[in-house]
Amino acid sequence: MADSNATTGELYKAKAILEADVVAAVDAFMADPTTTAFLFGEGYRLDLAEAVSSHEWAKVTVAN
């Protein structure tokens, strides 16, 4: 298992998560932007709402 504090990008580069996991996370956020606990890969969890709100580019992209 990769570092549990790694970013999603780092996990993807390390092949700890798959492109399908990233696509599923995006789909889950778009279906419900208040999603706070998204589980993916082998035991990784991501607060989707926090991830988007704390990333300026993602926040602007979603708003547009």
JORACOR-V747565 format. One record per backbone hydrogen bond with DSSP energy under -0.5 kcal/mol. NH is the residue of the N-H (numbers start at 1). CO is the residue of the C=O. If there is no record, write none. Layout:
# JORACOR-V747565
nh->[NH	NH]
co->[CO	CO]
This chain:
# JORACOR-V747565
nh->[6	11	12	13	14	15	16	17	21	22	23	24	25	26	27	28	29	30	31	32	35	38	38	39	40	42	43	44	46	48	49	51	52	53	54	55	56	59	60	61	62	63	64]
co->[3	7	8	9	10	12	11	11	18	18	19	20	21	22	23	24	25	26	27	28	32	36	46	37	44	16	41	40	38	46	35	47	48	49	50	52	54	55	56	57	58	59	60]
